Amino acid sequence: MAIDVLSVTLRALGFVALFQAGGIVLFLALGQSALPGTEPVLRRLGILSALLAVVVLVGQYLLEAARMSGELAGVRDATLQGLILHSATSVTLSWRVLGLVLIVAGLYRRGAAGILCGVVGVVTLLAAFTFVGHTTSSAQRWLLSPALLAHLSVVAFWFGALLPLYLVSARESAQTAARVVTEFSARAVWLVPGLFVAGLLLAAGLLPDLAALRRPYGVLLIAKAAGFCALMLLAALNKWRFGPALESGEPAAGRRFRRSLAAEYGLIATVLCVSAVMTSFYSPED
């Protein structure tokens, strides 16, 4: 049991770190690199997040043998590690690490080449999610895998932008911060609804029937949907209230905006933790 808890904790931390790293790349790639007070910090944070993700993912991978044996000593079992080495788990880890290495290289190098390298890294990182999991065993994999990739891309875009927006509102001028928030909101209006549509497709394709919503996987799925609704409320506040207040130069606007961003960050991190539990312990058929 302790091994399972450690494994799911590492999985959750890995999700947070890799989506943060990938999201920073997307934020900078979408025309937000001209931020003298924020860009260097974002690049360092992105690199640190990617390196942390590599360490955590490798640790979780090593623990798979321990989960199979039921004891921590299983990590040293060459036979079990050999089985995992020749499984989809190993392939997925390889692609994720490759994506994270490309992200580090892209963030380290400025200019168009760095942006391209980083974006390729993000695509590689997210595509690795389609190699394992419940979508791989579904007869509708041809539909569910692209839906999963779209779903994860919006998560990276949204979650990954929250910390940059927080720093921009604290470090840049009010005019620059307002411009960045406006540009982000203009994209989010079109992209974030795609998160719901892709999630709905995934749920419809994976759940065998409505009765599955009363089982553990379905209950956690409902919890994720509730988190999404709460996030939409916060996003609406940012777009229609806190963002315009920031643009108008209200004295307390920046502080209120950052509190809202922190709440969004905590909510999405919680949803990622729920996803880690779902993918570790349950399946739609259970």
N, C-alpha and C positions, 0 to 999 in steps of 0.2 A: 504493500500500500504506500509506504514512504517513497518507494522508487517511482510509483505512478505519479505521486504528487510532485516530486522533483522534476520528472519528465514533462508534465503538463505546465509546470512553472517555467521551465526553460523554453517550451514551445510558445507560451504566451509572450515571454520577454523577447524571443526571437521575432515574433510577429511585429511587436511594437518597434523594435530596432530596425528591421528591414524595411518596413513601410515608412518609417521616418527618413531613412537614408534615401530611399527611392523618391519619396515625396519632395525632399529638398532639391533633388536633381530636376524633377519636373517643374518645381517652382522657379528655379533659375533658368530653365530652358524656355519657359513661357514668357520671356522678355522681362524678367525681374532681376537681371544681373547688375543693372546700373544703380546699385544701392551702396554707396561708399561706406556708410556706417554699419551696414549689416552683412553685406556679401562675404567678407572674409570670415566672419563668425559662423555664418551658415555653412561655408565650405568645410570648416574645421568640424562643426557638429555633424555634418553629413558623413565625413570620413570616419569620425569616432563611432557613429551609429552603425556604419557598415562593418567596421572591424569588430565591434561588439556583437553584431549579428553573426559574423563568421564563427566567433568563439562559442557563442551560445548554440548555434546550429550543430557544430561539431560535437559539443557536449551532449546535446540531445540525441544525436546519432549514436554515440557510444553507449548511451543508456538503453538503447533498443534491445541489446542483448541481455541486459539486466532485467528488463521487463519480461522478456521471453522466459528467463530462468526463474524469475521470482525473487532473486536476491542480487545484491550489488556485485557480488563476486562474478556474476555472469558477464561483466564487462571484460574480464580476462579470459573468457571462454573462446578459444580460437575457432571452434566449430560454429558456434552461434554467430560470431562476428563474420565468419565466412559466408554464412547463409544471408546475412544482411548485405554483405558486400555485393552479392549477385542479385540483389532485389531492386525494385523500383525506388526504394528509399535511398539507396546509394546513388542512383542516377539523379534523383531529385536534389540531393545534397550537392552533387558535383555542379549541376546547373545553377543552383542558388549561389554557391561560392563563386563561380565564374561571374555571375551577374554582379555580385557585391565587389569583386575585384575590379570589374569594369567601372563600377560606380566610383570607387576610390580613385581610379586613374582619371576618370572624367572630372571629378571635383578638384583633383590636384592640378590639372592642366586647364588653363583658361582658354577662351576663344571657341570658335566653331568646332574644332576637333574635340575639345574637351566636352562640349555639350553633346555632340554626336556619340562619343564614347559612353557618356553617362546614360543617355537615353537608351542606347542598345543594352546597357547593363540592366536598366529597369525592365525592359521588355523580356530579357533573358530570365531575370529574377522572378517575374510574375508568371511567365510561361511555365516555369518549373512546377507551379501549383497544379497544373493540369496533368502531371505525370502520375500523381498518386491521389488517393481520396475516393470519395463516393462516386464522383462523376466518371471515373475510369471504368467502373463495372456496370454502368448504365447502358441500356440499349439506345438511349438518346444522347450518347456521348458527343455525337457530331453537333448537337445543339447546345448541350450543357457546358462543354469545354469553352467555346467562345463566350457564352454567358458568364462563366466563372471568370474568364480573363477580363471581360469588360467590367464586371463587378469589382474585381481587385484593383483594376486601373483607377477607377473612381475613388476607391478607398485610399489608394496611395496619393492621388491628387488632393483629396480633401484633408485627410489626416496629416499628410506631409506638409501642407501649407499652413497649418495652425501655428506651429512654432515660429516659422518665418514671419507670419503676419504679426505675431506677438512682438517679436524683436523689432520689426519695422516700425510698429506704432510707438515703441519705446525709444528707438535710436535715431529715426529719421525725422525730418521736419513734418509738421502737420500736413502741409500740402503734398509732400511725397507719400506719406502714409495714406492719405485719403485717395490719392491716385491709385496706389497699389491695391487697396481694398476694393475700390470701384472696379478695377480690371479683374480682380479675382472673382468678385460677385457676378460680373457679367458672364464669366465662363461657367461658374458654379450653377447658375440658373439653368443652363442647358445640360450640364454633365451630371449633377447630383440626382435628378429624377431617373437617370439611367441606372443608378445604383438600386433604386426600388424595382425598376422593371426587370433588371437582370436577376435580382434576388427572388422576385416572384417566379421567374422562369425556372430558376434552380429549385425552388421549393416545390413547384408543380411537377418538375421532372423527377425529383428524388423521393418525395413522399408517396408511399403506395396508396394511401387513402386518407380521408379527413380524420379518421380515428387515430392516426399516427401523431396528430397534434397533442394527444393526451399522454403520449409516451415521452420518455426523457428527451429524446432528440427534438421532438415537436415542441415541448415546453421551452427548451432553450432557444429554439427558433423563434417562438413567440416573444421571448425576452429580448432577442436581437431586434425584432420588429418594433417593440416598444422603445428600445433605445434609439432606433432610427427616427421614430416620431418625435422623441424629445430633442434629438439633434436638429430636426427640421424647425422646431420652434426656436431654438437658439440661433440657427442660421437666419431665420426670418427677422429676429431681433437685430442681428448684426447688419442685415441688409437695409432694413427699413428704419431703424432707430439709431443704433450705435454708430454705424458707418456714416450716415449723413451728419450726425452730431460731431464726428471726428473731422469731417470736411468743413463744417461751419466754425471749427475752432473753439468749441465749448471747453472750458477749463478741465472738467472732470471726464470728458469724453474718452480720452485715451485709457484712463483707469477702468472705466466701465467696459470698454471694448475688450481690454485684456482679461478682465474677469470672465467675460462671456467666452472668450477663446479658451481659457483654462478649463472652463466647464465642458466645452466641446471636446477638448483633448482628453479629459478624464472619461467622458462618456464613450468615445470611440475606443480608447484603451480598454475600457471594461468590456465592450462588445468583442474586441479582439481576444480578450481572456475567455469569454464565453465560447468563442469559436474554437479556441485551443482545447477546451473541455469537450466540446462536441466531437471534434475530429480525433481526439485521443481515446474516448471511452464509449461513444455511442455511434449508431448508424440509423438511417431512416427506417429500417425494417425492424429494429429492436423494440 
